[in-house]
Amino acid sequence: MNPFHAMTPELAENPGPIKCQIIGVGNAGCVALEQMAPADFEGVGLVALSTHARALAQCAVREKFALGYALRHGLGTGGDPDQGRTAAEKDADRLRTYCEGRDLVFILAGMGGGTGGGAAPVIARLAKEAGALVLAVVTLPFDWEGPRRQRQAAECLEQLKAVADSVICVPNQKVFKLLDENTSVLDTFRLINEVLVQGVRGIWRLLSQTGMIRIDFTDLCAVTRDRHSANALATAEAAGENRSRAVVEKLLAHPLVEGGRALAESDAVLVSLMGDGSLTMAEIRRVMEHINRLCPDAQVIVGAAVDPRLEDRLSLTLIAGRRAAVEISPGDRDMNGGEAPSPTPAPADEGPQFETTFFHSPQSPRLPSRFIPPPPELTPEKREQVIAQKTKGRGKGKIRMQQGVLPLEVVSKGRFEKSEPTIYRGEDLDVPTYVRRGVALN
């Protein structure tokens, strides 16, 4: 009897396609969702969520829902994340229906605002409770939006990382540095949203395409699940004879890769290469040699597939994952999915740090007293020699008498002998200045 005969029905069973939901939250998330071409996300659910009814009505996405309408009446949150969080909690039952039965849930949002920053962590928590792999792709504010919005974005980002499996941060300021200063406002935000869309498209493409070297959903989970940190996600395309070298150069120029720094800090890297029928093993080898040199200690998962629609282009999608420095336990999270205050702040790759160590820096030990003893008392003969040297050449026969060095003695501190010295810039202020500096009083 064939020992593998009993396994044949199980192996032949088709688990079916990956069930994916992409949820745009707030204004930034809904605008990014609109830029997603339906042809690139066939079979994927798209949902737009906002507390602003007028903006939601203008969104071209078919499935949309006004969060917290009974509370906010469609007037938005006024930039308050607490209002966005409350609105999402109010409609938690409706939000669960968008996540149930899904293998993968993407959350697109902008940190710093009210709806995206407040509602995104709630949606991520509900999706995790539904058993989905939750990947959040978020933007961070420009520098000129002010420290308050930057600080608000950082707080919301930490709450999101505490519940989502992985968070991909797209700092607006980094993308803006790649643009010409004359780029219009519309083109700037269109490019920022395109970075989000390219990342999500790249992940969905590597999961939906059957390749020669296949990457499946389990591989994606190995790099992203339960990491609770900011991971790097980048895509690049190149064409022509030297497309393998060009695609690596474009990858390193990507604002989220930071010239390879994100790869050097990662412990797991997933790489998907796609090309037309002319894709060669030599091109795959050349690309992977560059990537392996940048992350020698990371676990690298590689996939390769052929897509005739790419024509002469070579497409690369990369996810660099790293675990949070401090593991977050369920007891450390509040009811809204936020992270409880901790004396050790979590690191932020993708965003600005607003913590200061000024009041927590260890005190330096008191420096010992720098007491310098006075010069020794001069004998009468020595005093005459000093006077002669100072008056030499000042005139014939004229001796200008000068006051001798005062025979001052240093007295004990008495009952203050064991007191701590008063140190200022390395000097003991309890010791007279002329003694500290060795100045002879004439």
FENHU-V235510 format. One record per pair of residues at least 24 apart in sequence whose C-alpha atoms are under 10 Angstrom apart, sorted by the first residue. I is the first residue (numbers start at 0). J is the second residue. Records with the same first field share a line. If there is no record, write none. Layout:
I = J ; J
This chain:
16 = 42 ; 102 ; 206 ; 207
17 = 42 ; 43 ; 101 ; 102 ; 103 ; 203 ; 206 ; 207 ; 215 ; 216
18 = 42 ; 43 ; 44 ; 98 ; 100 ; 101 ; 102 ; 103 ; 104 ; 131
19 = 43 ; 44 ; 45 ; 98 ; 100 ; 101 ; 102 ; 103 ; 104 ; 105 ; 131 ; 132 ; 203
20 = 44 ; 45 ; 46 ; 97 ; 98 ; 99 ; 100 ; 101 ; 102 ; 103 ; 104 ; 105 ; 106 ; 131 ; 133
21 = 45 ; 46 ; 47 ; 97 ; 98 ; 103 ; 104 ; 105 ; 106 ; 107 ; 134 ; 135 ; 199
22 = 46 ; 47 ; 48 ; 62 ; 63 ; 94 ; 97 ; 98 ; 104 ; 105 ; 106 ; 107 ; 108 ; 119 ; 122 ; 135
23 = 47 ; 48 ; 49 ; 60 ; 63 ; 105 ; 106 ; 107 ; 108 ; 109 ; 115 ; 119 ; 136
24 = 48 ; 49 ; 50 ; 66 ; 106 ; 107 ; 108 ; 109 ; 114 ; 115 ; 116 ; 117 ; 118 ; 119 ; 122 ; 137
25 = 49 ; 50 ; 51 ; 54 ; 55 ; 66 ; 75 ; 76 ; 83 ; 107 ; 108 ; 109 ; 110 ; 112 ; 113 ; 114 ; 115 ; 116 ; 117 ; 118 ; 119
26 = 50 ; 51 ; 54 ; 55 ; 58 ; 107 ; 108 ; 109 ; 112 ; 113 ; 114 ; 115
27 = 107 ; 108 ; 109 ; 110 ; 112 ; 114 ; 115 ; 137 ; 138 ; 188 ; 192
28 = 106 ; 107 ; 108 ; 109 ; 110 ; 114 ; 115 ; 119 ; 136 ; 137 ; 138 ; 192 ; 195
29 = 54 ; 55 ; 57 ; 58 ; 59 ; 60 ; 63 ; 107 ; 108 ; 109 ; 115
30 = 54 ; 55 ; 57 ; 58 ; 59 ; 60 ; 107 ; 108 ; 188 ; 189 ; 192
31 = 107 ; 108 ; 109 ; 188 ; 189 ; 191 ; 192 ; 193 ; 194 ; 195 ; 196
32 = 58 ; 59 ; 60 ; 106 ; 107 ; 108 ; 192 ; 193 ; 195 ; 196
33 = 58 ; 59 ; 60 ; 61 ; 192 ; 196
34 = 59 ; 60 ; 189 ; 192 ; 193 ; 195 ; 196
35 = 60 ; 192 ; 193 ; 195 ; 196 ; 197 ; 199 ; 200
36 = 196 ; 200
39 = 200 ; 201 ; 203 ; 204
40 = 199 ; 200 ; 203 ; 204 ; 207
41 = 203 ; 207
43 = 103 ; 104 ; 203
44 = 97 ; 101 ; 104
45 = 97 ; 105
46 = 97 ; 106
47 = 107
48 = 87 ; 94 ; 108 ; 114 ; 115 ; 118 ; 119
49 = 73 ; 74 ; 75 ; 76 ; 83 ; 86 ; 87 ; 113 ; 114 ; 115 ; 118
50 = 74 ; 75 ; 76 ; 77 ; 82 ; 83 ; 86 ; 87 ; 113 ; 114 ; 115 ; 118
51 = 75 ; 76 ; 77 ; 114
64 = 90 ; 93 ; 94
65 = 90
66 = 90 ; 91 ; 93 ; 94 ; 114 ; 118
67 = 91
75 = 113 ; 114
76 = 112 ; 113 ; 114 ; 117
77 = 112 ; 113 ; 114
78 = 111 ; 112 ; 113 ; 114 ; 115 ; 116 ; 117 ; 148 ; 151
79 = 111 ; 112 ; 113 ; 114 ; 115 ; 116 ; 117 ; 151
80 = 110 ; 111 ; 112 ; 113 ; 114 ; 115 ; 116 ; 117 ; 118 ; 119 ; 151 ; 152 ; 154 ; 155
81 = 113 ; 114 ; 116 ; 117 ; 118
82 = 113 ; 114 ; 116 ; 117 ; 118
83 = 112 ; 113 ; 114 ; 115 ; 116 ; 117 ; 118 ; 119 ; 121
84 = 113 ; 114 ; 115 ; 116 ; 117 ; 118 ; 119 ; 120 ; 121 ; 122 ; 335 ; 336
85 = 114 ; 117 ; 118 ; 121 ; 335
86 = 114 ; 117 ; 118 ; 121
87 = 114 ; 117 ; 118 ; 119 ; 120 ; 121 ; 122 ; 335
88 = 118 ; 121 ; 122 ; 125 ; 335
91 = 121 ; 122 ; 125
92 = 125
94 = 121 ; 122 ; 125 ; 126
95 = 122 ; 124 ; 125 ; 126 ; 128 ; 129
96 = 125 ; 126 ; 129
97 = 122 ; 125 ; 126 ; 129
98 = 122 ; 123 ; 125 ; 126 ; 127 ; 128 ; 129 ; 130 ; 131 ; 133
99 = 125 ; 126 ; 127 ; 128 ; 129 ; 130 ; 131
100 = 126 ; 129 ; 130 ; 131
101 = 126 ; 129 ; 130 ; 131 ; 132 ; 133
102 = 126 ; 129 ; 130 ; 131 ; 132 ; 133 ; 216
103 = 127 ; 130 ; 131 ; 132 ; 133 ; 134 ; 203 ; 216 ; 220
104 = 130 ; 131 ; 132 ; 133 ; 134 ; 135 ; 163
105 = 131 ; 132 ; 133 ; 134 ; 135 ; 136 ; 163 ; 166 ; 199
106 = 133 ; 134 ; 135 ; 136 ; 137 ; 163 ; 166 ; 199
107 = 134 ; 135 ; 136 ; 137 ; 138 ; 167 ; 192 ; 195 ; 196 ; 199
108 = 135 ; 136 ; 137 ; 138 ; 139 ; 195
109 = 136 ; 137 ; 138 ; 139 ; 140 ; 152 ; 155 ; 156 ; 168 ; 169 ; 170 ; 171
110 = 137 ; 138 ; 139 ; 140 ; 148 ; 149 ; 150 ; 151 ; 152 ; 153 ; 154 ; 155 ; 156 ; 159 ; 168 ; 170
111 = 138 ; 139 ; 140 ; 141 ; 144 ; 147 ; 148 ; 149 ; 150 ; 151 ; 152 ; 153 ; 154 ; 155 ; 156
112 = 139 ; 140 ; 148 ; 149 ; 151 ; 152 ; 155
113 = 151 ; 152 ; 155
115 = 152 ; 155
116 = 151 ; 152 ; 153 ; 154 ; 155 ; 156 ; 158 ; 159
117 = 151 ; 152 ; 154 ; 155 ; 156 ; 158 ; 159 ; 335
118 = 155 ; 159 ; 335
119 = 155 ; 156 ; 158 ; 159 ; 162 ; 163 ; 336
120 = 155 ; 156 ; 157 ; 158 ; 159 ; 160 ; 161 ; 162 ; 163 ; 335 ; 336 ; 337
121 = 158 ; 159 ; 162 ; 163 ; 334 ; 335 ; 336 ; 337
122 = 159 ; 162 ; 163 ; 335 ; 336
123 = 159 ; 160 ; 161 ; 162 ; 163 ; 164 ; 336
124 = 159 ; 161 ; 162 ; 163 ; 164 ; 334 ; 335 ; 336 ; 337
125 = 162 ; 163 ; 336
126 = 162 ; 163
127 = 162 ; 163 ; 164 ; 225
128 = 162
131 = 164 ; 224
132 = 163 ; 164 ; 165 ; 216 ; 219 ; 220 ; 223 ; 224 ; 225
133 = 162 ; 163 ; 164 ; 165 ; 166 ; 220 ; 223 ; 224 ; 225
134 = 160 ; 163 ; 164 ; 165 ; 166 ; 167 ; 199 ; 223 ; 224 ; 227 ; 230
135 = 159 ; 160 ; 163 ; 164 ; 165 ; 166 ; 167 ; 168 ; 199 ; 229 ; 230
136 = 165 ; 166 ; 167 ; 168 ; 169 ; 194 ; 195 ; 196 ; 198 ; 199 ; 229 ; 230 ; 232
137 = 166 ; 167 ; 168 ; 169 ; 170 ; 171 ; 192 ; 195 ; 349
138 = 167 ; 168 ; 169 ; 170 ; 171 ; 172 ; 191 ; 192 ; 194 ; 195 ; 349 ; 350
139 = 168 ; 169 ; 170 ; 171 ; 172 ; 173 ; 349 ; 350 ; 351
140 = 169 ; 170 ; 171 ; 172 ; 350 ; 351
141 = 170 ; 171 ; 172 ; 173 ; 174 ; 175
142 = 170 ; 171 ; 172 ; 173 ; 351
143 = 172
146 = 351 ; 353
149 = 350 ; 351 ; 352 ; 353
150 = 350 ; 351 ; 352 ; 353 ; 354
151 = 353
152 = 350 ; 351
153 = 347 ; 349 ; 350 ; 351 ; 352 ; 353
154 = 337 ; 338 ; 353
155 = 337 ; 338
156 = 228 ; 229 ; 337 ; 347 ; 349 ; 350
157 = 227 ; 228 ; 229 ; 336 ; 337 ; 338 ; 344 ; 345 ; 346 ; 347
158 = 227 ; 332 ; 333 ; 335 ; 336 ; 337 ; 338 ; 339
159 = 227 ; 228 ; 229 ; 336 ; 337 ; 338
160 = 225 ; 226 ; 227 ; 228 ; 229 ; 323 ; 327 ; 336 ; 337 ; 338 ; 345
161 = 225 ; 226 ; 227 ; 228 ; 323 ; 326 ; 327 ; 328 ; 329 ; 331 ; 332 ; 333 ; 336 ; 337 ; 338 ; 339
162 = 225 ; 226 ; 227 ; 228 ; 327 ; 329 ; 332 ; 335 ; 336 ; 337 ; 338
163 = 223 ; 224 ; 225 ; 226 ; 227 ; 228 ; 336
164 = 220 ; 222 ; 223 ; 224 ; 225 ; 226 ; 227 ; 228 ; 229 ; 230
165 = 220 ; 222 ; 223 ; 224 ; 225 ; 226 ; 227 ; 228 ; 229 ; 230 ; 231 ; 320 ; 321 ; 322 ; 323
166 = 223 ; 226 ; 227 ; 228 ; 229 ; 230 ; 231 ; 232 ; 320 ; 349
167 = 195 ; 198 ; 228 ; 229 ; 230 ; 231 ; 232 ; 233 ; 255 ; 318 ; 319 ; 320 ; 348 ; 349
168 = 195 ; 228 ; 229 ; 230 ; 231 ; 232 ; 255 ; 347 ; 348 ; 349 ; 350
169 = 194 ; 195 ; 231 ; 232 ; 254 ; 255 ; 349 ; 350
170 = 254 ; 255 ; 349 ; 350 ; 351
171 = 254
172 = 254
173 = 253 ; 254 ; 255 ; 257 ; 349
174 = 253 ; 254 ; 255
175 = 254
176 = 254
177 = 252 ; 253 ; 254
194 = 232 ; 233 ; 234 ; 253 ; 254 ; 255
195 = 232 ; 233
197 = 232 ; 233 ; 234 ; 235 ; 316
198 = 231 ; 232 ; 233 ; 234 ; 235 ; 316 ; 317 ; 318
199 = 232 ; 233 ; 234 ; 316
200 = 234 ; 316
201 = 232 ; 233 ; 234 ; 235 ; 271 ; 272 ; 314 ; 315 ; 316 ; 317 ; 318
202 = 232 ; 233 ; 234 ; 271 ; 316 ; 317 ; 318
204 = 271 ; 273 ; 304 ; 306 ; 316
205 = 270 ; 271 ; 272 ; 273 ; 302 ; 303 ; 304 ; 315 ; 316
206 = 271
208 = 273 ; 303 ; 304 ; 305 ; 306
209 = 302 ; 303 ; 304 ; 305 ; 306
210 = 271 ; 272 ; 273 ; 302 ; 303 ; 304 ; 305 ; 306
211 = 273 ; 302 ; 303 ; 304 ; 305
212 = 271 ; 272 ; 300 ; 301 ; 302 ; 303 ; 304 ; 305
213 = 271 ; 300 ; 301 ; 302 ; 303 ; 304
214 = 269 ; 270 ; 271 ; 300 ; 301 ; 302 ; 303 ; 304
215 = 302
218 = 269 ; 300 ; 301 ; 302
219 = 268 ; 269 ; 300 ; 318
221 = 267 ; 268 ; 269 ; 298 ; 300 ; 320
222 = 265 ; 266 ; 267 ; 268 ; 269 ; 298 ; 299 ; 300 ; 318 ; 319 ; 320 ; 321 ; 322
223 = 267 ; 268 ; 269 ; 318 ; 319 ; 320 ; 321 ; 322
224 = 320 ; 322
225 = 322 ; 323 ; 326 ; 327
226 = 320 ; 321 ; 322 ; 323 ; 324 ; 326 ; 327
227 = 321 ; 322 ; 323 ; 324 ; 325 ; 326 ; 327
228 = 320 ; 321 ; 322 ; 323 ; 324 ; 325 ; 326 ; 345 ; 346 ; 347 ; 348 ; 349
229 = 319 ; 320 ; 321 ; 322 ; 323 ; 346 ; 347 ; 348 ; 349 ; 350
230 = 255 ; 256 ; 261 ; 262 ; 265 ; 268 ; 318 ; 319 ; 320 ; 321 ; 322 ; 323 ; 348 ; 349
231 = 255 ; 256 ; 257 ; 261 ; 262 ; 265 ; 268 ; 317 ; 318 ; 319 ; 320 ; 321 ; 348 ; 349
232 = 256 ; 261 ; 268 ; 269 ; 316 ; 317 ; 318 ; 319 ; 320
233 = 270 ; 315 ; 316 ; 317 ; 318 ; 319
234 = 270 ; 271 ; 272 ; 314 ; 315 ; 316 ; 317 ; 318
235 = 272 ; 313 ; 314 ; 315 ; 316 ; 317
236 = 272 ; 273 ; 274 ; 309 ; 312 ; 313 ; 314 ; 315 ; 316
237 = 274 ; 311 ; 312 ; 313 ; 314 ; 315
238 = 274 ; 309 ; 310 ; 311 ; 312 ; 313 ; 314
239 = 311 ; 312 ; 313
240 = 311
241 = 282
242 = 282 ; 286 ; 311 ; 312 ; 313 ; 314
243 = 278 ; 279 ; 281 ; 282 ; 283 ; 284 ; 285 ; 286 ; 287 ; 312 ; 313 ; 314 ; 315
244 = 282 ; 285 ; 286 ; 289
245 = 286 ; 313
246 = 286 ; 312 ; 313 ; 314 ; 315
247 = 285 ; 286 ; 287 ; 289 ; 290 ; 315
248 = 289
249 = 315
250 = 290 ; 315 ; 316 ; 317
251 = 290
255 = 348 ; 349
256 = 317 ; 318 ; 319
258 = 293
259 = 290 ; 292 ; 293 ; 294
260 = 293 ; 294
261 = 293 ; 294 ; 318 ; 319 ; 320 ; 321 ; 348 ; 349
262 = 290 ; 291 ; 292 ; 293 ; 294 ; 295 ; 296 ; 297 ; 317 ; 318 ; 319 ; 320 ; 321
263 = 290 ; 291 ; 292 ; 293 ; 294 ; 295 ; 296 ; 297 ; 319
264 = 293 ; 294 ; 296 ; 297 ; 319 ; 320 ; 321 ; 322 ; 348
265 = 293 ; 294 ; 295 ; 296 ; 297 ; 298 ; 318 ; 319 ; 320 ; 321 ; 322
266 = 294 ; 295 ; 296 ; 297 ; 298 ; 299 ; 319 ; 320 ; 321 ; 322
267 = 294 ; 296 ; 297 ; 298 ; 299 ; 300 ; 318 ; 319 ; 320 ; 321 ; 322
268 = 294 ; 297 ; 298 ; 299 ; 300 ; 301 ; 317 ; 318 ; 319 ; 320 ; 321
269 = 297 ; 298 ; 299 ; 300 ; 301 ; 302 ; 316 ; 317 ; 318 ; 319 ; 320
270 = 299 ; 300 ; 301 ; 302 ; 303 ; 315 ; 316 ; 317 ; 318 ; 319
271 = 300 ; 301 ; 302 ; 303 ; 304 ; 314 ; 315 ; 316 ; 317 ; 318
272 = 301 ; 302 ; 303 ; 304 ; 305 ; 313 ; 314 ; 315 ; 316 ; 317
273 = 302 ; 303 ; 304 ; 305 ; 306 ; 307 ; 309 ; 312 ; 313 ; 314 ; 315 ; 316
274 = 303 ; 304 ; 305 ; 306 ; 307 ; 308 ; 309 ; 310 ; 311 ; 312 ; 313 ; 314 ; 315
275 = 304 ; 305 ; 306 ; 307 ; 308 ; 309 ; 310 ; 311 ; 312 ; 313 ; 314
276 = 304 ; 305 ; 306 ; 307 ; 308 ; 309 ; 310 ; 311
277 = 305 ; 307 ; 310 ; 311 ; 312 ; 313
278 = 303 ; 304 ; 305 ; 306 ; 311 ; 312 ; 313
282 = 313
283 = 313
286 = 315
290 = 317
294 = 319
297 = 321
323 = 347
365 = 419 ; 420 ; 421 ; 422 ; 425
366 = 419 ; 420 ; 421 ; 422 ; 423 ; 424 ; 425 ; 426 ; 427
367 = 419 ; 420 ; 421 ; 422 ; 425 ; 426 ; 427
368 = 419 ; 420 ; 421 ; 422 ; 425 ; 426 ; 427 ; 428 ; 429 ; 430
369 = 420 ; 422 ; 425 ; 426 ; 427 ; 428 ; 429 ; 430 ; 435
370 = 426 ; 427 ; 428 ; 429 ; 430 ; 431 ; 434 ; 435 ; 436 ; 437
371 = 430 ; 431 ; 433 ; 434 ; 435 ; 436 ; 437
372 = 408 ; 409 ; 434 ; 435 ; 436 ; 437
373 = 406 ; 407 ; 408 ; 409 ; 433 ; 434 ; 435 ; 436 ; 437 ; 438 ; 439
374 = 404 ; 406 ; 407 ; 408 ; 434 ; 437 ; 438 ; 439
375 = 404 ; 406 ; 407 ; 408
376 = 403 ; 404 ; 405 ; 406 ; 407 ; 408
377 = 403 ; 404 ; 405 ; 406
379 = 403
401 = 441
402 = 440 ; 441
403 = 439 ; 440 ; 441
404 = 439 ; 440 ; 441
405 = 439 ; 440 ; 441
406 = 440
407 = 440
409 = 434
